[in-house]
Amino acid sequence: MKHISLRPDSWNSERRRYLLTFLLGFGTLLLVFLPVIIADGGYFIYYGDFNSQQIPFYNLANDAVRSGSFGWNWYTDLGANFIGSYAFYLFGSPFFWITTILPRSWVTFSIPILLCIKHGVAALTAYAYIRRFVQNSNAAIVGGLLYAFSGFQLFNLFFN
């Protein structure tokens, strides 16, 4: 009868692969963003809805959470139900809730780091899923990174 044992060495090497996958996803996107962030003085400028909608949504939602104003919001269109309007964009995302513990002045500057964390988590969870089906952990790491940087993920880059 075969005895299965999780030795500390195998457990530690597997945890290192999880960490490596997260750091590769996080670090790769950070390297891509860094020149733009440096050139724009700390801001991440992404043409389109990101500048005109997502950044103001983050700021407005952070102000509302900090003040407890979850009812009617006069700053959205001609006025709207705040939770109904922003549930899709922000309230369902753990990445938004991380910004609520930061000082308000840091929120806009934290968005590119949160996007990097998002890609790290996407690579990590894809690795965990793929690892169940392949024997080579390096193949699972590559698969996790391919998912994190797939067209679907990059197209939806700024929707957390």
Contacts in CASP RR format, 6 or more apart in sequence:
PFRMAT RR
TARGET T0000
AUTHOR 0000-0000-0000
METHOD contacts of the structure
MODEL  1
MKHISLRPDSWNSERRRYLLTFLLGFGTLLLVFLPVIIADGGYFIYYGDF
NSQQIPFYNLANDAVRSGSFGWNWYTDLGANFIGSYAFYLFGSPFFWITT
ILPRSWVTFSIPILLCIKHGVAALTAYAYIRRFVQNSNAAIVGGLLYAFS
GFQLFNLFFN
14 137 0 8 1.000
17 127 0 8 1.000
17 137 0 8 1.000
17 140 0 8 1.000
17 141 0 8 1.000
18 124 0 8 1.000
18 127 0 8 1.000
18 128 0 8 1.000
20 141 0 8 1.000
21 120 0 8 1.000
21 123 0 8 1.000
21 124 0 8 1.000
21 127 0 8 1.000
21 140 0 8 1.000
21 141 0 8 1.000
21 144 0 8 1.000
21 145 0 8 1.000
22 120 0 8 1.000
22 121 0 8 1.000
22 123 0 8 1.000
22 124 0 8 1.000
23 120 0 8 1.000
24 120 0 8 1.000
24 123 0 8 1.000
24 141 0 8 1.000
24 145 0 8 1.000
25 116 0 8 1.000
25 119 0 8 1.000
25 120 0 8 1.000
25 122 0 8 1.000
25 123 0 8 1.000
25 145 0 8 1.000
25 148 0 8 1.000
25 149 0 8 1.000
26 116 0 8 1.000
26 117 0 8 1.000
26 119 0 8 1.000
26 120 0 8 1.000
26 123 0 8 1.000
27 116 0 8 1.000
27 120 0 8 1.000
28 119 0 8 1.000
28 145 0 8 1.000
28 149 0 8 1.000
29 115 0 8 1.000
29 116 0 8 1.000
29 119 0 8 1.000
29 120 0 8 1.000
29 149 0 8 1.000
30 112 0 8 1.000
30 113 0 8 1.000
30 116 0 8 1.000
33 44 0 8 1.000
33 112 0 8 1.000
33 115 0 8 1.000
33 116 0 8 1.000
36 44 0 8 1.000
36 45 0 8 1.000
37 43 0 8 1.000
37 44 0 8 1.000
37 112 0 8 1.000
42 109 0 8 1.000
43 108 0 8 1.000
43 109 0 8 1.000
44 111 0 8 1.000
44 112 0 8 1.000
44 115 0 8 1.000
45 51 0 8 1.000
46 157 0 8 1.000
46 158 0 8 1.000
49 158 0 8 1.000
50 157 0 8 1.000
50 158 0 8 1.000
54 89 0 8 1.000
54 111 0 8 1.000
54 158 0 8 1.000
54 159 0 8 1.000
55 108 0 8 1.000
55 111 0 8 1.000
57 86 0 8 1.000
57 89 0 8 1.000
57 90 0 8 1.000
58 90 0 8 1.000
58 96 0 8 1.000
58 99 0 8 1.000
58 107 0 8 1.000
58 108 0 8 1.000
58 111 0 8 1.000
59 107 0 8 1.000
59 108 0 8 1.000
60 73 0 8 1.000
60 75 0 8 1.000
60 76 0 8 1.000
60 86 0 8 1.000
61 86 0 8 1.000
61 89 0 8 1.000
61 90 0 8 1.000
61 91 0 8 1.000
61 96 0 8 1.000
62 99 0 8 1.000
62 100 0 8 1.000
62 104 0 8 1.000
62 107 0 8 1.000
63 69 0 8 1.000
63 104 0 8 1.000
64 70 0 8 1.000
64 73 0 8 1.000
64 82 0 8 1.000
65 100 0 8 1.000
66 100 0 8 1.000
66 104 0 8 1.000
69 82 0 8 1.000
70 82 0 8 1.000
70 83 0 8 1.000
71 81 0 8 1.000
71 82 0 8 1.000
71 83 0 8 1.000
72 79 0 8 1.000
72 80 0 8 1.000
72 81 0 8 1.000
72 82 0 8 1.000
73 79 0 8 1.000
73 80 0 8 1.000
73 81 0 8 1.000
73 82 0 8 1.000
73 85 0 8 1.000
76 82 0 8 1.000
76 85 0 8 1.000
76 86 0 8 1.000
83 91 0 8 1.000
89 159 0 8 1.000
89 160 0 8 1.000
90 96 0 8 1.000
90 160 0 8 1.000
93 160 0 8 1.000
95 114 0 8 1.000
95 117 0 8 1.000
95 118 0 8 1.000
95 160 0 8 1.000
96 160 0 8 1.000
98 110 0 8 1.000
98 114 0 8 1.000
98 117 0 8 1.000
99 107 0 8 1.000
99 110 0 8 1.000
99 111 0 8 1.000
99 114 0 8 1.000
102 110 0 8 1.000
114 160 0 8 1.000
115 157 0 8 1.000
115 158 0 8 1.000
115 160 0 8 1.000
118 160 0 8 1.000
119 148 0 8 1.000
119 149 0 8 1.000
119 153 0 8 1.000
120 148 0 8 1.000
122 144 0 8 1.000
122 147 0 8 1.000
122 148 0 8 1.000
122 153 0 8 1.000
123 144 0 8 1.000
123 145 0 8 1.000
123 147 0 8 1.000
123 148 0 8 1.000
124 144 0 8 1.000
126 143 0 8 1.000
126 144 0 8 1.000
126 146 0 8 1.000
126 147 0 8 1.000
126 148 0 8 1.000
127 140 0 8 1.000
127 141 0 8 1.000
127 143 0 8 1.000
127 144 0 8 1.000
130 139 0 8 1.000
130 140 0 8 1.000
130 143 0 8 1.000
130 144 0 8 1.000
131 137 0 8 1.000
131 140 0 8 1.000
134 140 0 8 1.000
147 153 0 8 1.000
END
